[in-house]
Amino acid sequence: IIIFSITACLPKNVQVPQSPLLPVLERKSGLIAYIGLDGNIYITDQSGRTPSALTDDAAMPEDQSSPLRYYQNPTWSEDGSQLAFVAVNGEGGSQTLSEMYVTNVDDETSNKVYSSETEHPFYLYWSPDNENVSFLSNDSTGQSLLLQSVSVNGGERVILDSGSPYYWSWAPDGNTMIVHSGNVNSTIPEHIAFLKV
C-alpha cells in the first residue's frame, strides 16, 4: 500500500527506473507491429528498444493536390512469422488504390498479394494454416461488403461471400468458415452459414 501511495503521488510523466535485469528475466512473447507517426509499418520486440521499419515510403500530403501513401491494418499470421498490411494510395485527399502486402519477418521480404482501385480492404484475418489472408472490403458500388481471400503467395483473389454487416471466423482446419451476414434492418437477407473454402 505504501509503494502504491508513493507512486500515485508522483508528478505526471515521471518514470520509475526498471531493473537492468528485467529484459533478461521477463518472458519473451514475440514481436509488436505498429504504424509510426510517419505512416510506415514498424516491428519491435516487447522492450521497444529495437524498432525495425518494414516500410519507408509513406507520404503524407502537404496540400490537397499532393500524392499520399500510408499503411494500415497490420495483422500477424497465426504462427507469428508473417505480417499482412494494407497500403493506401491517393491524390488530392481521396483514396485511389489499395494494395495488400505480406511480409516474412525473418528475412523481411514483402510480396504484394492484392491490389484494387475500387475494393478497399479494411479488416484482415489469417487462415489457421497461415496460407491465406481473408479480408473484408467494400464492393465497387459501396452498398455491400465483400468477404475475399488471397493466397500469401499472390495470385487471383477469391470472392467468398457478400453482405452487410458481415462477420466470420475460421474453423481450426482452415477449410471452413462460419459466417453471419445482414440484419433485420438491412435490405440484404440475413444468413448464418458454414462456408466451405
N, C-alpha and C positions, 0 to 999 in steps of 0.2 A: 504494500500500500504506500509506503514511504517513497519508493522509486517511482511509482505511478504518479504520485502527487508532485514530485520534483519535476518530472518530465512534462506534466500538464502545465506547470507554471513557467516553463521556459519560453522566451520570446519566439515569435514566428520566424521561420527559416533557419533555426539553429539545428545543426546536425550533430547527433551523438556519435562519437567515433566508434568504429567497429574494430573488433579484434582482427589483427592481421592473419590469424589462423582460420577465420571464418570461411574464406574461399576454399581452403584446403579441406575443412571438415564438413561443410554442407554438402548435401546430396545434389548431384548434377541431374537436371531434369530436361535437358535438351536446349534448343535454341528458341529465341523470340524473334518474330518477324514484325516489322513496323514500317509505317510510312513516315519519312522525315519531314521536317518543315519545308524542305525544298521540293517535296512531291515525289521523291525517289523511294525505292524499297531498300530497306536495310535489314540485316540479321545480326544478332548478338547473342552471347551467352547470358546466363542469368545474372552475372555481375554487372553487365552493361559496360564493361571496360574495353571490350574488343569489337566495336561495331564494324561491319563489313558491308559496303554498298553493292547491291546486286544490280542496280541500275544507276546511270549517271546522266541521263539525257532529258530529265523532266524540265519543262519550260513553262514558267508562269507568265501569263500575258502582261505586257506593260501597258497596253491600251486595247481598245475594242477591236482593232484590226490585226493585232499580233497573234501569231500561232500559239497554241497551248498544247502541252503534253504533261499528264500526270498519271500516277498509278494508284490503284485502289484494290480492295478485297484480297489481301494476301491470305492464302489458305493452305495449311500444311496437309500433306498426304498422311494417310493413316500410320505409316511407318516412320514419318518424320524425315524422310530422305529427300523429298521433293516439295517445292513450293509453287503453287499456281497463283497468278495475279493478273489483273486487267490493266491495260494501258488505254487511256482515253486521250484522243487527239481531237483538236478542233481549231477553229479560227473565228475571230470576231465574237468570241464569247459563246459560241454554240458547238456542240459535240458533233463531229463529222465521221469519226471512225473509232471503233473499239477493237482491241486486239487482246487475246489471252496468251500468256506465256507460261511455260512450265520450266522451272529451273531445278537442276540437280544440285543440291547444296554441297555435295562432296567435292565436285570439280567446278562448280559454278558455271556450268554450261546451260544456256537457255534455248528453248525451242518454241517458236510461235506456233500454236496449235489451232487458233481460231482468229478470224477477222471478219468484221461486218460493218457496213455503213448504216444499217437500219435496225439491227437487233443487238442491243447493248446489254451484255451480261452484268448482273448486279448481285448475284448470290451464287457462290461456288460450293460444291460438296463432292468430295472424293469418293470413289467406289472403294469398298473394303480391300480389294486386291491391288490397289494403287495403280491400276492400268487406265482408268478413265476419270475424267472430271465431268460431273453433271453440273448444270447451271440453269438458272432462270434468266430469261431475257424478255424484253418487250417484243411483241410482234411488230411487223412493219406498219400496221395501222395504229398501234398504241392502244388497242381495245382489249387485248388479252395478253397473257404471259405464256411463254413457250418453255417447256422443260426440254433441254437439249443435253446431249452427251458428246464428248470428243475424246479420242484416244490421246494419251500423253505423248505418243509418237507423231501426232498430227493426223492428217487425212481428213476425210469428209466428216462433218458434224452430223449427228443423227437427231432429228426431232422426235421425241418420245411421246409427248402429250401437250395439251394446252388447256388453259382455263384461267380463271381469276376469281378470288385469290388462289394460290397454289402452294401446297405443302407436300413434301415427300421424304422418305427415309429409305436407305439401302438395307436390304436383308444381309446378314453376315456372309452369305455365299457369293454376293456380288452379282447374282443373276436375276434378282427380283427386287422390285421396289414396292412399297405401299404408298399410294398417292391419295390425296384428298384435294378436290378442286371445286370451286364455286361455293355459293351460299344462297340462302333463300332470297336475299335481296339482289342477286346477280341475274343478268339476262342469260348467262351461260348455265346450263343444268348442273346441279351439284352431283358429284360422284366420289365414291370411295372405292378403291380397287387395288388389286395386286397387278403389277405391271411387269411382265417378263421382258427383260432387256435383251 
